[in-house]
Amino acid sequence: MKSRQQLLFFLFFVLFITGIFLSTETNSTVFQHTQIDTIGHFISFFCLAWFLNAFLKLSLILLTPTLIVFGGLTELGQLYLGFRNGEFSDFFADVLGVLFFVLLRWVAMMYGYSLKKK
């Protein structure tokens, strides 16, 4: 049952993000000021955090600093590659993706906890 809830949560998130980016007003605003690569960093680190929390059962306290350090290390590593650039905006998107997942997961845990008490 819990895996179904996680899958539904993930599908809802994907549909929500897709709906935001399909609207023409949001689409023009986002893509004028943000590179598509940065959006990909946000989504990929959100999905990575979800995967590590859901399937490997890493706690949010361990998951958050680990993925933030991993995001920083990947951007530092890209500085030394000839075909990639390490950018602060990509690191910022990595951190925001992780923190957004942690916030949503924390809210879900708090909401679920209050329902169990009743």
C-alpha positions in Angstrom: 0.0 0.0 0.0 2.8 2.4 0.9 4.5 1.9 -2.5 1.3 2.7 -4.3 1.1 6.0 -2.3 4.6 6.8 -3.3 4.0 6.0 -6.9 0.8 8.1 -6.9 2.8 11.0 -5.3 5.5 10.8 -7.9 3.0 10.6 -10.8 1.1 13.6 -9.3 4.4 15.6 -9.1 5.3 14.7 -12.7 1.9 15.8 -13.9 2.0 19.0 -11.9 5.4 19.9 -13.3 4.3 19.0 -16.8 1.2 21.2 -16.4 3.3 24.1 -15.3 5.7 23.9 -18.2 3.0 23.4 -20.8 1.3 26.7 -20.0 2.5 29.3 -22.5 3.0 32.1 -20.0 5.0 30.1 -17.6 6.9 28.4 -20.4 8.1 31.7 -21.9 9.0 33.1 -18.5 11.0 30.0 -17.3 12.8 29.4 -20.5 13.8 33.0 -21.0 15.7 33.1 -17.7 16.7 29.5 -17.1 18.6 27.0 -19.1 16.9 23.7 -19.8 19.9 22.0 -18.2 19.2 23.7 -14.9 15.6 22.4 -14.9 17.0 18.9 -15.6 19.3 19.2 -12.6 16.3 20.1 -10.4 14.1 17.2 -11.7 16.9 14.7 -11.6 18.0 15.4 -8.0 14.3 15.4 -6.9 13.9 12.0 -8.5 17.2 10.8 -7.0 16.2 11.9 -3.6 12.8 10.2 -4.0 14.5 6.9 -5.2 17.0 6.9 -2.3 14.3 7.6 0.3 11.7 5.2 -1.1 13.7 2.2 -2.2 16.9 2.4 -0.2 15.2 3.8 2.9 17.7 6.5 3.6 16.4 8.9 6.2 15.9 12.6 5.3 18.6 13.6 7.8 21.2 11.5 6.0 19.8 12.0 2.5 19.9 15.8 2.5 23.6 16.5 3.2 24.7 13.5 1.2 22.9 14.6 -2.0 24.0 18.3 -1.5 27.6 17.2 -1.2 27.2 14.9 -4.2 25.7 17.8 -6.2 28.7 20.0 -5.3 31.2 17.3 -6.2 29.6 16.6 -9.6 29.8 20.3 -10.4 33.4 20.5 -9.2 34.2 17.5 -11.3 32.6 19.1 -14.4 35.1 22.0 -14.1 37.9 19.6 -15.1 36.0 18.0 -18.1 36.6 19.5 -21.5 33.0 19.1 -22.7 31.1 20.2 -19.5 31.0 23.4 -17.4 30.6 23.4 -13.6 28.0 26.1 -12.9 26.8 27.5 -9.6 23.2 27.7 -11.1 23.3 23.9 -11.7 24.5 23.3 -8.1 21.7 25.6 -6.8 19.2 23.6 -8.9 20.5 20.4 -7.4 20.1 21.7 -3.9 16.6 23.1 -4.6 15.6 19.7 -6.1 16.7 17.9 -2.9 15.2 20.4 -0.6 11.9 20.4 -2.4 11.7 16.7 -2.1 12.6 16.9 1.6 9.9 19.5 2.2 7.2 17.5 0.4 8.2 14.3 2.2 8.3 16.1 5.5 4.8 17.6 4.9 3.5 14.2 3.8 4.9 12.6 7.0 3.4 15.2 9.2 0.0 15.0 7.5 0.1 11.2 7.6 1.0 11.3 11.3 -1.9 13.6 12.2 -4.3 11.3 10.4 -3.1 8.3 12.3 -3.7 10.0 15.7 -7.4 10.5 15.0 
